[in-house]
Amino acid sequence: MRQIVFVLAAMIFLAGCAGGSGGSKQYIKPDGPVADDCISQCNVVRTRCRTQFQDQYRACRQQYEYLKQQHDYCVSQGGTWCQQPERCKPARTQVCQDQYDGCFQQCGGIITDKPAG
């Protein structure tokens, strides 16, 4: 079982970015304890992925705030070569959802577009 979990996690991380439709989706779970365990692992990996992106974004914001203070100080002292820090890009957590979707389907789940209404 441990090998299955490891292979599944590796497969999800190697899957990379899949295009997201941005629409509402309906998730139809497969039946059985093996499928439940598989989908639980998909959830764990998605949570870790999101946490990793959010932690990276927070670290970037802290660094940005520090560099911005340095820049503002430089400007206030009449500096002419003050370097403006680059803003942080938003956390790309959609990648985590795309990976989850692929994992969910590998577990035997079906994803369809949710009917309007």
Backbone as a chain_set.jsonl record, in Angstrom:
{"seq": "MRQIVFVLAAMIFLAGCAGGSGGSKQYIKPDGPVADDCISQCNVVRTRCRTQFQDQYRACRQQYEYLKQQHDYCVSQGGTWCQQPERCKPARTQVCQDQYDGCFQQCGGIITDKPAG", "coords": {"N": [[0.82, -1.189, 0.0], [1.952, 1.217, 0.752], [3.766, 1.643, -1.309], [2.028, 2.117, -3.423], [0.88, 4.53, -2.662], [3.156, 6.183, -2.713], [3.871, 6.028, -5.444], [1.562, 7.096, -6.577], [1.602, 9.721, -5.52], [3.985, 10.651, -6.654], [3.305, 10.499, -9.335], [1.31, 12.426, -9.501], [2.714, 14.784, -8.93], [4.429, 14.819, -11.091], [2.712, 15.202, -13.129], [2.229, 17.835, -13.803], [1.055, 20.938, -15.204], [-2.287, 21.034, -16.092], [-4.718, 22.141, -18.35], [-7.208, 24.211, -17.018], [-10.728, 24.444, -16.969], [-12.071, 26.357, -15.619], [-14.72, 26.387, -15.085], [-17.654, 25.182, -13.342], [-17.529, 22.062, -11.716], [-18.559, 18.646, -11.505], [-18.021, 16.034, -9.309], [-17.817, 12.626, -9.413], [-17.562, 10.065, -7.32], [-15.77, 6.97, -7.239], [-16.818, 3.695, -6.113], [-15.977, 1.886, -3.117], [-13.462, 0.757, -0.74], [-10.746, 0.859, -1.536], [-10.732, 2.77, -3.55], [-11.597, 4.928, -2.016], [-9.39, 5.255, -0.291], [-7.474, 5.924, -2.189], [-8.47, 8.375, -3.21], [-8.385, 9.842, -0.874], [-5.622, 10.108, -0.605], [-5.162, 11.714, -2.824], [-6.354, 14.065, -1.918], [-4.654, 14.693, 0.237], [-2.246, 15.203, -1.101], [-3.038, 17.381, -2.681], [-3.6, 19.289, -0.696], [-1.046, 19.599, 0.465], [0.3, 20.626, -1.75], [-1.044, 23.089, -2.176], [-0.42, 24.35, 0.241], [2.347, 24.547, -0.004], [2.611, 26.338, -2.217], [1.337, 28.587, -1.087], [2.992, 29.104, 1.108], [5.369, 29.753, -0.229], [4.53, 32.082, -1.495], [3.973, 33.743, 0.722], [6.564, 33.959, 1.793], [7.806, 35.293, -0.304], [6.371, 37.704, -0.236], [7.203, 38.72, 2.245], [9.914, 39.141, 1.737], [9.647, 40.985, -0.34], [8.439, 43.162, 1.017], [10.512, 43.889, 2.751], [12.549, 44.612, 0.9], [11.216, 46.698, -0.363], [11.042, 48.576, 1.683], [13.774, 49.14, 1.914], [14.188, 50.266, -0.609], [12.48, 52.508, -0.485], [13.728, 53.943, 1.573], [16.194, 54.433, 0.363], [15.383, 56.137, -1.735], [14.378, 58.251, -0.21], [16.719, 59.281, 0.78], [17.759, 60.538, -1.338], [18.86, 58.991, -3.266], [19.933, 57.905, -6.489], [20.131, 55.567, -7.804], [18.33, 53.687, -6.9], [16.838, 50.599, -6.5], [13.844, 49.304, -7.572], [11.847, 46.863, -6.042], [10.673, 43.7, -7.343], [7.313, 42.804, -7.724], [5.45, 40.171, -6.101], [4.256, 37.243, -7.675], [0.919, 35.972, -7.838], [-0.094, 33.135, -5.814], [-0.059, 30.041, -7.429], [-2.28, 28.157, -7.143], [-4.13, 26.821, -8.678], [-2.871, 24.922, -10.169], [-2.593, 22.874, -8.342], [-5.229, 22.027, -8.033], [-5.743, 21.118, -10.611], [-3.969, 18.977, -10.712], [-5.096, 17.41, -8.713], [-7.528, 16.775, -9.933], [-6.652, 15.117, -12.043], [-5.572, 13.018, -10.524], [-7.861, 12.16, -9.141], [-9.333, 11.107, -11.257], [-7.59, 9.062, -12.023], [-7.989, 7.397, -9.9], [-10.353, 6.311, -10.53], [-12.496, 7.95, -10.514], [-15.01, 10.179, -11.867], [-15.204, 13.172, -13.672], [-17.331, 15.73, -14.505], [-18.846, 18.449, -16.32], [-20.721, 20.644, -14.366], [-24.207, 20.741, -14.438], [-25.947, 23.623, -15.605], [-27.873, 25.856, -13.612]], "CA": [[0.0, 0.0, 0.0], [2.85, 2.366, 0.834], [4.32, 1.864, -2.648], [0.971, 2.704, -4.245], [0.776, 5.931, -2.259], [4.333, 6.879, -3.222], [3.756, 6.116, -6.909], [0.481, 8.028, -6.855], [2.082, 11.078, -5.228], [4.974, 11.003, -7.675], [2.588, 10.688, -10.594], [0.602, 13.709, -9.439], [3.679, 15.877, -9.05], [4.994, 14.815, -12.435], [1.661, 15.498, -14.103], [2.385, 19.213, -14.258], [-0.142, 21.754, -15.367], [-3.305, 20.679, -17.075], [-5.557, 23.312, -18.534], [-8.449, 24.204, -16.269], [-11.813, 25.081, -17.688], [-12.542, 27.483, -14.839], [-16.142, 26.214, -14.846], [-18.059, 24.372, -12.205], [-17.37, 20.648, -12.028], [-19.222, 17.667, -10.661], [-17.12, 14.918, -9.047], [-18.519, 11.38, -9.12], [-16.571, 9.178, -6.703], [-15.935, 5.529, -7.416], [-17.17, 2.982, -4.882], [-15.044, 0.926, -2.554], [-12.44, 1.271, 0.182], [-9.491, 1.153, -2.24], [-10.948, 4.063, -4.207], [-11.633, 5.942, -0.949], [-7.999, 5.488, 0.127], [-6.802, 6.605, -3.302], [-8.933, 9.764, -3.247], [-7.83, 10.485, 0.326], [-4.245, 10.487, -0.927], [-5.255, 12.868, -3.728], [-6.635, 15.218, -1.063], [-3.438, 15.004, 0.991], [-1.279, 15.801, -2.027], [-3.553, 18.709, -3.062], [-3.405, 20.173, 0.457], [0.389, 19.905, 0.544], [0.622, 21.476, -2.899], [-1.554, 24.435, -1.89], [0.369, 24.898, 1.344], [3.664, 24.897, -0.544], [2.48, 27.573, -2.997], [1.0, 29.685, -0.182], [4.205, 29.408, 1.877], [6.292, 30.453, -1.129], [4.003, 33.426, -1.707], [4.197, 34.494, 1.963], [7.998, 34.271, 1.878], [8.063, 36.324, -1.314], [5.809, 38.967, 0.258], [8.083, 39.223, 3.306], [11.109, 39.647, 1.071], [9.245, 42.188, -1.07], [8.242, 44.255, 1.977], [11.849, 44.294, 3.203], [13.218, 45.31, -0.199], [10.477, 47.938, -0.601], [11.509, 49.512, 2.71], [15.117, 49.553, 1.518], [14.023, 51.15, -1.765], [11.906, 53.777, -0.021], [14.783, 54.629, 2.313], [17.166, 54.89, -0.632], [14.779, 57.288, -2.421], [14.275, 59.364, 0.748], [18.071, 59.808, 0.981], [18.173, 61.185, -2.572], [19.558, 58.034, -4.122], [19.521, 57.904, -7.896], [20.232, 54.19, -8.321], [17.492, 52.859, -6.026], [16.229, 49.529, -7.291], [12.474, 48.962, -7.192], [11.695, 45.403, -5.988], [9.651, 43.093, -8.201], [6.153, 42.297, -6.97], [5.268, 38.721, -6.092], [3.16, 36.707, -8.477], [-0.028, 35.255, -6.978], [0.096, 31.69, -5.654], [-0.691, 29.325, -8.544], [-2.886, 26.963, -6.56], [-4.943, 26.104, -9.678], [-2.071, 23.748, -10.537], [-2.907, 21.825, -7.363], [-6.554, 21.488, -8.356], [-5.606, 20.356, -11.856], [-3.328, 17.709, -10.348], [-6.097, 16.639, -7.987], [-8.482, 16.245, -10.905], [-6.007, 13.982, -12.703], [-5.471, 11.954, -9.53], [-9.226, 11.691, -8.913], [-9.684, 10.26, -12.401], [-6.749, 7.866, -11.947], [-8.594, 6.552, -8.866], [-11.603, 5.784, -11.069], [-13.552, 8.961, -10.422], [-15.442, 10.828, -13.109], [-15.433, 14.609, -13.53], [-18.144, 16.27, -15.589], [-19.286, 19.832, -16.115], [-21.939, 20.704, -13.567], [-25.294, 21.335, -15.219], [-26.33, 24.988, -15.215], [-29.207, 25.951, -13.026]], "C": [[0.866, 1.254, 0.0], [3.442, 2.687, -0.536], [3.29, 2.513, -3.556], [0.851, 4.194, -3.936], [1.953, 6.729, -2.818], [4.239, 7.079, -4.736], [2.68, 7.129, -7.281], [0.929, 9.47, -6.625], [3.084, 11.534, -6.281], [4.289, 11.305, -9.002], [1.887, 12.045, -10.619], [1.573, 14.865, -9.618], [4.29, 15.947, -10.44], [3.972, 15.202, -13.491], [1.752, 16.917, -14.629], [1.05, 19.913, -14.391], [-1.039, 21.17, -16.436], [-4.211, 21.886, -17.19], [-6.848, 23.183, -17.746], [-9.518, 24.953, -17.027], [-12.328, 26.306, -16.942], [-14.026, 27.381, -14.522], [-16.389, 25.367, -13.622], [-18.033, 22.899, -12.61], [-18.149, 19.8, -11.043], [-18.287, 16.463, -10.547], [-17.949, 13.696, -8.647], [-17.481, 10.383, -8.631], [-16.841, 7.721, -7.067], [-16.261, 4.885, -6.067], [-16.029, 2.106, -4.417], [-13.974, 1.554, -1.687], [-11.116, 1.598, -0.495], [-9.598, 2.515, -2.926], [-10.973, 5.182, -3.171], [-10.224, 6.283, -0.48], [-7.247, 6.278, -0.938], [-7.182, 8.087, -3.324], [-8.464, 10.526, -2.011], [-6.402, 10.935, 0.081], [-4.216, 11.673, -1.889], [-5.484, 14.138, -2.92], [-5.405, 15.654, -0.286], [-2.435, 15.731, 0.1], [-1.733, 17.202, -2.439], [-3.33, 19.708, -1.926], [-1.943, 20.567, 0.598], [0.816, 20.858, -0.567], [0.187, 22.916, -2.628], [-0.735, 25.113, -0.8], [1.737, 25.351, 0.854], [3.598, 26.206, -1.338], [2.198, 28.771, -2.088], [2.208, 30.083, 0.659], [5.219, 30.166, 1.025], [5.83, 31.89, -1.348], [4.235, 34.295, -0.465], [5.668, 34.889, 2.105], [8.367, 35.367, 0.882], [7.558, 37.681, -0.824], [6.681, 39.564, 1.361], [9.342, 39.833, 2.703], [10.802, 40.944, 0.329], [9.109, 43.376, -0.119], [9.585, 44.78, 2.484], [12.551, 45.118, 2.121], [12.532, 46.639, -0.521], [10.889, 48.995, 0.428], [12.897, 50.037, 2.37], [15.056, 50.54, 0.358], [13.515, 52.519, -1.329], [12.935, 54.594, 0.755], [15.811, 55.223, 1.346], [16.654, 56.155, -1.332], [14.738, 58.493, -1.479], [15.634, 60.014, 1.018], [18.621, 60.454, -0.292], [18.941, 60.265, -3.511], [19.026, 58.058, -5.546], [19.55, 56.507, -8.501], [19.422, 53.209, -7.467], [16.737, 51.84, -6.885], [14.857, 49.164, -6.721], [12.335, 47.436, -7.157], [10.568, 44.929, -6.894], [8.534, 42.541, -7.326], [6.058, 40.778, -7.098], [4.094, 38.334, -6.994], [2.224, 35.948, -7.545], [0.287, 33.756, -6.92], [-0.702, 30.968, -6.738], [-1.343, 28.02, -8.055], [-3.797, 26.224, -7.536], [-4.203, 24.855, -10.154], [-2.414, 22.579, -9.621], [-4.261, 21.198, -7.655], [-6.5, 20.663, -9.632], [-4.973, 18.994, -11.583], [-4.309, 16.809, -9.603], [-7.083, 15.999, -8.96], [-7.909, 15.027, -11.628], [-5.91, 12.781, -11.775], [-6.839, 11.321, -9.294], [-9.649, 10.743, -10.028], [-8.854, 8.98, -12.42], [-7.317, 6.877, -10.914], [-9.913, 5.937, -9.347], [-12.763, 6.747, -10.985], [-13.842, 9.577, -11.784], [-15.696, 12.289, -12.797], [-16.212, 15.079, -14.755], [-18.429, 17.737, -15.298], [-20.609, 19.796, -15.369], [-23.033, 21.348, -14.426], [-25.662, 22.719, -14.69], [-27.706, 24.946, -14.563], [-29.22, 25.721, -11.627]], "O": [[0.549, 2.236, -0.672], [3.602, 3.855, -0.889], [3.634, 3.367, -4.373], [0.733, 5.017, -4.844], [1.765, 7.829, -3.338], [4.497, 8.171, -5.241], [2.867, 7.929, -8.198], [0.66, 10.342, -7.451], [3.033, 12.674, -6.744], [4.652, 12.251, -9.701], [1.878, 12.727, -11.643], [1.3, 15.809, -10.36], [4.632, 17.031, -10.912], [4.337, 15.499, -14.629], [1.391, 17.178, -15.776], [0.056, 19.531, -13.775], [-0.598, 20.854, -17.541], [-4.44, 22.582, -16.201], [-7.51, 22.147, -17.806], [-9.247, 25.978, -17.653], [-12.944, 27.19, -17.538], [-14.548, 28.201, -13.766], [-15.463, 24.9, -12.959], [-18.46, 22.538, -13.707], [-18.366, 20.191, -9.895], [-17.817, 15.935, -11.555], [-18.689, 13.732, -7.664], [-16.637, 9.912, -9.393], [-17.992, 7.299, -7.185], [-16.008, 5.469, -5.013], [-15.216, 1.642, -5.216], [-13.616, 2.719, -1.86], [-10.426, 2.525, -0.071], [-8.662, 3.314, -2.884], [-10.436, 6.263, -3.411], [-9.895, 7.454, -0.291], [-6.48, 7.189, -0.624], [-6.314, 8.952, -3.443], [-8.178, 11.72, -2.089], [-6.01, 12.021, 0.509], [-3.348, 12.538, -1.783], [-4.879, 15.172, -3.202], [-5.139, 16.85, -0.162], [-1.853, 16.741, 0.494], [-0.912, 18.114, -2.537], [-2.919, 20.842, -2.167], [-1.632, 21.736, 0.826], [1.598, 21.781, -0.342], [0.962, 23.851, -2.829], [-0.399, 26.293, -0.901], [2.227, 26.41, 1.247], [4.439, 27.085, -1.151], [2.754, 29.849, -2.293], [2.429, 31.27, 0.9], [5.853, 31.109, 1.498], [6.647, 32.809, -1.383], [4.645, 35.45, -0.584], [5.979, 36.016, 2.49], [9.151, 36.263, 1.197], [8.242, 38.693, -0.981], [6.878, 40.778, 1.408], [9.779, 40.909, 3.111], [11.593, 41.888, 0.361], [9.601, 44.467, -0.407], [9.765, 45.989, 2.627], [13.082, 46.193, 2.399], [13.195, 47.6, -0.909], [11.064, 50.165, 0.088], [13.171, 51.228, 2.516], [15.784, 51.533, 0.342], [14.039, 53.553, -1.743], [12.998, 55.814, 0.603], [16.238, 56.367, 1.499], [17.396, 57.122, -1.5], [15.026, 59.618, -1.889], [15.695, 61.169, 1.438], [19.78, 60.865, -0.341], [19.597, 60.727, -4.445], [17.827, 58.212, -5.776], [19.041, 56.298, -9.602], [19.791, 52.042, -7.332], [16.085, 52.195, -7.867], [14.727, 48.773, -5.561], [12.67, 46.772, -8.139], [9.626, 45.671, -7.174], [8.788, 41.891, -6.312], [6.525, 40.187, -8.072], [3.078, 39.027, -7.052], [2.673, 35.346, -6.57], [0.856, 33.19, -7.853], [-1.882, 31.254, -6.939], [-0.991, 26.929, -8.503], [-4.203, 25.097, -7.25], [-4.826, 23.851, -10.501], [-2.513, 21.436, -10.068], [-4.427, 19.984, -7.539], [-7.145, 19.619, -9.722], [-5.388, 17.983, -12.15], [-4.351, 15.599, -9.83], [-7.428, 14.825, -8.826], [-8.6, 14.023, -11.804], [-6.142, 11.648, -12.197], [-6.965, 10.097, -9.252], [-10.253, 9.702, -9.772], [-9.361, 7.922, -12.794], [-7.141, 5.665, -11.047], [-10.517, 5.131, -8.639], [-13.89, 6.403, -11.342], [-13.037, 9.506, -12.713], [-16.323, 12.619, -11.79], [-15.801, 14.853, -15.893], [-18.27, 18.203, -14.169], [-21.503, 19.016, -15.699], [-22.806, 22.377, -15.062], [-25.683, 22.95, -13.481], [-28.566, 24.134, -14.904], [-30.279, 25.771, -11.003]]}, "num_chains": 1, "name": "protein.A"}
